[in-house]
Amino acid sequence: MRGGCDSGGTRVKLALDEPFLSLWRGKDPFVEVERLRGELFRDMKTRRTLRVEIDGRGYFVKIHRGAGWPEIFKNLLSGKLPVLGAAQEWRAIERLRLAGVPTMTCVAFGERGRDPARRHSFIITREIAPSVDLEVFTRDWRTSPPSPELKRALIARTAEMAGAMHRAGINHRDCYICHFLLQTDPPPRPDCLSLSLIDLHRAQTRAFTPNRWRDKDLAALYFSVLEIGLTRRDTLRFLRIYFSKPLRDILSEEAALLRRLENKAMKLYARKQRYGDAL
């Protein structure tokens, strides 16, 4: 990644890699990113997400436009932390890579403006393909279970990634299995799994992850596997690998945490039963 400047009193951060480094040479990236066209996934006043193809390769583009102070205050007053731009995702990707957690590859990032309510920013990541998210991959597990070896391998890899993420000072804030992306070429095998953590636009990065935010991620992850037929043994296997401690120590030292996670996950599940998938 290359770039970075502070121009004319306007705070500008810019990091471009190929193909955008060449494609936008001599042009204003903040104008050019708005001209990109492709398959739209979200098109709102404050945020736009789309998939584009350049030279036969797919990229995901997220454009953030200032939400305005009223929206920021509305989020804060309702107990939600507002997403102020693409920098959150960019920082999380960089931190995950340093921690050795597979994630998206960022090929372009830009941020312009000092006022967080009016800031214009974008991030472009390389498409991970062919792939399937774990929610889709595990959807039929209850009626058509996978091999025990494949199930154990996926549980272990997910636990390793979640543990490394939290130890690196990152919490996801949308830590559901749909945000773990499994590459399908070559077909996944117990000894050959390529799993990546995606959709980090709400992620937070700190020197260390507070237990409150760690617990929210773990509860969301637990909630998202409630209907795929996992056993208690599967849950214990995840905990042993996540904490990287003997199971006996975990059950003794983390008993209160495990009760809280169960309660949080059940509340999410009850809410899903009432309102469907709009959590």
Secondary structure as UniProt FT lines:
FT   STRAND          5..7
FT   TURN            8..9
FT   STRAND          10..16
FT   TURN            18..19
FT   HELIX           20..23
FT   TURN            24..26
FT   HELIX           29..35
FT   STRAND          39..43
FT   STRAND          47..54
FT   TURN            55..56
FT   STRAND          57..64
FT   HELIX           69..77
FT   TURN            78..79
FT   HELIX           87..98
FT   TURN            99..100
FT   STRAND          105..112
FT   TURN            116..118
FT   STRAND          120..126
FT   STRAND          131..133
FT   HELIX           134..137
FT   TURN            138..143
FT   HELIX           148..167
FT   TURN            168..169
FT   STRAND          170..171
FT   HELIX           177..179
FT   STRAND          180..183
FT   TURN            190..191
FT   STRAND          195..197
FT   TURN            201..202
FT   STRAND          204..205
FT   HELIX           211..223
FT   TURN            224..229
FT   HELIX           232..243
FT   HELIX           247..253
FT   HELIX           255..275
FT   TURN            276..277
//
